[in-house]
């Protein structure tokens, strides 16, 4: 099981818009993630003071990355987030330590 994470920053003044958007994540996006046959077990997103940290436990990270690159649901979500998030080059992080 892979444990992967990402970090993003919210544009100044867009924190409430970010939080509100996550109260209504499109069902099509969730469905795309769950039907990717990626073995997604956990997906959480945390926010504090404009910093966003996401965490996944997943069997096949490459499959979820393919969904993120190719699905219409993800493209729609990315369009919405473009007005809210600062741009990032490579947001994926590797696990370097786990205590338990």
Secondary structure as UniProt FT lines:
FT   STRAND          2..10
FT   TURN            12..13
FT   HELIX           15..21
FT   TURN            22..23
FT   HELIX           27..34
FT   STRAND          40..48
FT   TURN            49..50
FT   STRAND          51..58
FT   HELIX           61..70
FT   HELIX           72..82
FT   TURN            83..84
FT   STRAND          92..94
//
